[in-house]
């Protein structure tokens, strides 16, 4: 446990020592703030059907997904790719730590940074609560959905980072994999076979977030995202082991 915590600390220091982290944080907050303003402007229109602002904010718009699909690959692209490029991965793996500990340490650091990006958005909830009744259970459920997406997306980004020494290639590869995962659920409307339609519906991340935004915590959604994230982390460990001395 102590070794894993040391690895997490190492990665977090690397994050906050990099100008890229602050660029990502600034862009993330600016974009989220702009989207929140658009949602409020849209709901203030008398012609708009009444709905909860946070339901739209928590995955109810395409902007949420587009930015998430871009941001997570950027914050995970350097995790293993940069270590391989600089030759420090071999040095790290000769230390008394296992490949699994290295992967988990890097993954948790990326996940913590991901949560740090979302932390300032709590201000939006505070602002709304001053002007209307807010169901805090739905707020907590929405943030749980965001955290689960972070677990899944960060595991994919770490997996792709293990394949190459080039961070840009790792980010592009992660974006492509995430787009495939996101699109699979959207194919539900095109399926005619009931079994296939049900399977695609189970994988629909948009529906997952919609449920969480409405305060519906379905254990099937949690199991799907955590199990898929676990698969990608397992595969990452195997890739690191296979490329250990290359």
Backbone torsions as a table, in degrees:
resi	resn	phi	psi	omega
1	UNK	NA	-41.3	-179.0
2	UNK	-64.2	-37.2	179.0
3	UNK	-67.4	-40.4	178.5
4	UNK	-63.9	-42.3	178.6
5	UNK	-63.4	-37.0	177.7
6	UNK	-64.9	-39.2	177.6
7	UNK	-66.5	-39.8	178.1
8	UNK	-62.8	-45.3	178.4
9	UNK	-60.3	-42.6	179.1
10	UNK	-59.0	-45.1	-177.7
11	UNK	-70.8	-38.6	179.2
12	UNK	-65.9	-38.7	175.8
13	UNK	-61.9	-41.1	178.3
14	UNK	-63.4	-39.3	178.0
15	UNK	-60.7	-54.1	-172.3
16	UNK	-81.1	-2.2	172.4
17	UNK	-94.2	-7.0	-176.9
18	UNK	-99.6	134.1	176.0
19	UNK	-60.4	-28.1	-178.5
20	UNK	-60.2	-35.7	-179.5
21	UNK	-60.8	-41.2	-178.2
22	UNK	-76.0	-30.0	174.1
23	UNK	-65.4	-45.8	179.1
24	UNK	-62.7	-45.1	-179.5
25	UNK	-61.5	-45.3	-179.8
26	UNK	-63.8	-46.2	-179.9
27	UNK	-63.8	-40.3	-179.2
28	UNK	-62.8	-46.9	-178.6
29	UNK	-69.1	-39.4	178.5
30	UNK	-63.2	-46.6	-177.8
31	UNK	-65.8	-45.6	179.5
32	UNK	-63.4	-39.7	177.5
33	UNK	-63.1	-40.5	179.4
34	UNK	-66.3	-42.3	178.8
35	UNK	-63.8	-41.1	178.0
36	UNK	-61.7	-41.1	178.0
37	UNK	-63.8	-41.7	178.0
38	UNK	-62.1	-41.4	179.0
39	UNK	-61.7	-45.7	-179.3
40	UNK	-65.9	-39.2	178.2
41	UNK	-65.2	-38.8	179.4
42	UNK	-65.7	-44.1	-177.6
43	UNK	-74.0	-22.0	178.2
44	UNK	-78.8	-10.0	177.2
45	UNK	-72.5	125.2	-178.3
46	UNK	-58.2	-23.1	-178.7
47	UNK	-81.9	-8.8	-176.7
48	UNK	-83.0	137.7	176.2
49	UNK	-65.7	137.6	-178.1
50	UNK	-64.3	132.3	176.3
51	UNK	-157.9	168.5	-178.0
52	UNK	-80.9	128.0	179.5
53	UNK	-57.4	-40.7	-176.3
54	UNK	-69.7	-24.1	176.5
55	UNK	-65.6	-38.6	176.0
56	UNK	-72.6	-37.9	-177.8
57	UNK	-66.1	-38.9	-179.5
58	UNK	-84.5	71.1	172.2
59	UNK	82.2	10.6	-177.6
60	UNK	-86.2	-2.8	178.4
61	UNK	-126.7	157.6	178.6
62	UNK	-67.7	-23.6	179.5
63	UNK	-62.6	-39.8	178.1
64	UNK	-55.5	-48.3	-175.7
65	UNK	-72.8	-42.2	-178.6
66	UNK	-60.7	-46.1	-177.5
67	UNK	-68.7	-37.7	179.1
68	UNK	-65.2	-38.8	179.5
69	UNK	-65.4	-25.9	178.5
70	UNK	-90.4	-39.9	-172.0
71	UNK	-69.7	-47.2	-175.5
72	UNK	-61.9	-43.5	175.0
73	UNK	-58.6	-33.4	179.9
74	UNK	-69.0	-39.5	-177.3
75	UNK	-81.6	-11.7	179.3
76	UNK	-107.8	-11.7	-169.8
77	UNK	-63.2	-29.4	-175.1
78	UNK	-88.6	-12.4	-166.2
79	UNK	-54.2	-50.0	178.8
80	UNK	-111.8	-33.5	-178.8
81	UNK	-57.2	-44.6	-179.1
82	UNK	-68.7	-36.0	177.2
83	UNK	-63.0	-40.9	179.5
84	UNK	-70.0	-39.5	-178.9
85	UNK	-64.9	-41.5	-177.7
86	UNK	-84.5	-9.4	179.1
87	UNK	82.6	8.5	-178.2
88	UNK	-84.7	-12.8	179.9
89	UNK	-65.4	-42.0	179.3
90	UNK	-63.1	-40.2	178.4
91	UNK	-64.1	-43.1	-180.0
92	UNK	-62.2	-40.5	-176.8
93	UNK	-77.0	-13.1	174.3
94	UNK	-84.7	-11.8	175.1
95	UNK	-73.0	165.6	-178.5
96	UNK	-74.2	56.5	175.0
97	UNK	-133.8	148.8	-179.8
98	UNK	-89.2	165.5	177.3
99	UNK	-60.5	-38.0	179.2
100	UNK	-62.8	-41.1	179.0
101	UNK	-65.4	-38.4	178.0
102	UNK	-63.0	-46.9	-178.2
103	UNK	-64.6	-46.3	-179.6
104	UNK	-64.4	-41.0	179.3
105	UNK	-61.4	-45.0	179.3
106	UNK	-67.6	-40.5	179.3
107	UNK	-62.4	-47.6	-178.3
108	UNK	-65.1	-35.4	177.3
109	UNK	-64.0	-43.7	178.5
110	UNK	-64.1	-39.8	-179.9
111	UNK	-66.5	-40.4	178.0
112	UNK	-63.7	-41.7	178.2
113	UNK	-65.1	-38.6	176.3
114	UNK	-59.2	-45.9	178.3
115	UNK	-64.4	-35.8	178.4
116	UNK	-62.0	-35.3	177.5
117	UNK	-62.3	-37.9	-175.8
118	UNK	-83.3	-18.1	-174.6
119	UNK	-54.6	-45.7	-178.5
120	UNK	-64.0	-18.5	-178.7
121	UNK	-70.1	-10.9	175.0
122	UNK	-60.5	-25.6	178.0
123	UNK	-58.1	-36.5	179.6
124	UNK	-61.8	-38.8	178.6
125	UNK	-65.2	-42.2	179.5
126	UNK	-62.2	-42.6	179.8
127	UNK	-62.8	-46.0	-179.0
128	UNK	-65.3	-36.5	-177.3
129	UNK	-66.0	-25.4	179.0
130	UNK	-75.0	-16.4	-176.3
131	UNK	-118.7	-9.8	-178.6
132	UNK	-158.4	163.9	177.4
133	UNK	-75.0	128.8	-178.6
134	UNK	-118.8	130.7	175.6
135	UNK	-83.1	103.8	-176.0
136	UNK	-66.4	-24.7	176.2
137	UNK	-64.2	-41.9	178.2
138	UNK	-67.6	-35.0	176.7
139	UNK	-63.0	-48.2	179.2
140	UNK	-62.2	-39.8	178.4
141	UNK	-63.7	-41.6	178.3
142	UNK	-62.3	-43.3	178.4
143	UNK	-68.7	-30.5	174.0
144	UNK	-62.6	-42.9	176.9
145	UNK	-61.0	-41.6	178.3
146	UNK	-63.8	-41.4	179.1
147	UNK	-63.8	-41.6	179.1
148	UNK	-64.6	-39.3	175.5
149	UNK	-62.2	-37.8	178.0
150	UNK	-62.9	-40.8	177.8
151	UNK	-60.5	-49.2	-178.4
152	UNK	-66.0	-49.6	-175.9
153	UNK	-66.1	-39.5	179.6
154	UNK	-66.7	-35.9	178.3
155	UNK	-66.3	-37.2	177.0
156	UNK	-67.4	-44.4	179.2
157	UNK	-61.8	-39.4	178.0
158	UNK	-66.6	-39.7	179.0
159	UNK	-60.6	-46.6	-178.9
160	UNK	-70.8	-29.5	178.9
161	UNK	-67.2	-22.6	-179.1
162	UNK	-77.1	-12.4	-174.3
163	UNK	-90.2	-16.3	-171.2
164	UNK	-143.9	161.2	174.7
165	UNK	-93.2	-7.1	-176.8
166	UNK	-99.7	119.3	-176.7
167	UNK	-65.1	-38.3	-178.9
168	UNK	-64.6	-42.7	177.3
169	UNK	-61.9	-41.1	178.6
170	UNK	-61.3	-41.8	179.9
171	UNK	-66.4	-42.6	179.7
172	UNK	-65.0	-42.8	178.6
173	UNK	-61.8	-43.6	179.6
174	UNK	-63.7	-42.9	179.0
175	UNK	-59.6	-43.3	-179.4
176	UNK	-63.2	-44.4	179.8
177	UNK	-64.3	-42.0	-179.6
178	UNK	-66.2	-37.3	177.4
179	UNK	-63.3	-40.4	177.5
180	UNK	-62.7	-46.5	179.5
181	UNK	-61.6	-40.7	-179.5
182	UNK	-69.2	-38.2	-174.8
183	UNK	-76.1	-27.6	-177.1
184	UNK	-57.3	-42.7	-180.0
185	UNK	-68.1	-30.8	-179.0
186	UNK	-71.8	-16.4	178.6
187	UNK	-76.2	-3.3	-179.1
188	UNK	-55.1	-38.8	-177.5
189	UNK	-67.6	-21.7	-178.2
190	UNK	-91.4	-14.8	-176.9
191	UNK	-76.8	140.9	177.7
192	UNK	-108.5	-29.3	177.8
193	UNK	-71.0	125.6	-176.8
194	UNK	-57.6	-40.8	-178.9
195	UNK	-66.1	-44.4	179.0
196	UNK	-65.9	-40.4	179.2
197	UNK	-61.8	-41.3	178.6
198	UNK	-66.1	-40.9	179.8
199	UNK	-64.8	-43.8	179.4
200	UNK	-66.5	-36.3	176.7
201	UNK	-64.4	-35.3	178.0
202	UNK	-65.1	-28.9	-177.8
203	UNK	-94.8	2.9	-175.4
204	UNK	-75.4	101.9	-177.1
205	UNK	-66.3	-30.7	177.9
206	UNK	-63.2	-43.6	176.5
207	UNK	-64.7	-35.8	177.5
208	UNK	-57.3	-52.2	-178.0
209	UNK	-67.0	-33.3	178.9
210	UNK	-63.1	-41.0	177.4
211	UNK	-63.7	-47.2	-179.6
212	UNK	-62.4	-39.1	179.9
213	UNK	-64.8	-27.8	178.8
214	UNK	-90.2	2.4	178.2
215	UNK	86.9	12.8	179.6
216	UNK	-96.0	106.6	179.6
217	UNK	-96.3	95.1	-178.3
218	UNK	-92.6	121.7	-178.2
219	UNK	-62.8	-25.6	177.7
220	UNK	-63.6	-37.6	177.4
221	UNK	-64.8	-43.4	-178.7
222	UNK	-64.8	-45.6	-179.1
223	UNK	-62.1	-42.3	-178.8
224	UNK	-60.8	-50.3	-175.3
225	UNK	-69.9	-40.4	179.9
226	UNK	-69.4	-39.6	-179.8
227	UNK	-68.2	-39.0	178.1
228	UNK	-67.6	-39.5	176.0
229	UNK	-63.2	-42.2	177.4
230	UNK	-60.4	-38.0	177.7
231	UNK	-63.1	-45.1	-179.5
232	UNK	-66.5	-36.3	177.2
233	UNK	-67.7	-40.3	176.6
234	UNK	-60.9	-44.6	179.0
235	UNK	-65.1	-34.8	178.2
236	UNK	-63.4	-43.3	177.7
237	UNK	-59.3	-42.8	-179.7
238	UNK	-65.7	-38.4	177.8
239	UNK	-65.5	-42.8	178.8
240	UNK	-63.4	-41.6	178.1
241	UNK	-62.9	-42.7	-178.0
242	UNK	-67.9	-32.0	-176.5
243	UNK	-102.3	14.7	-173.0
244	UNK	-56.1	-42.9	-174.4
245	UNK	-112.9	18.3	178.1
246	UNK	-88.6	NA	NA
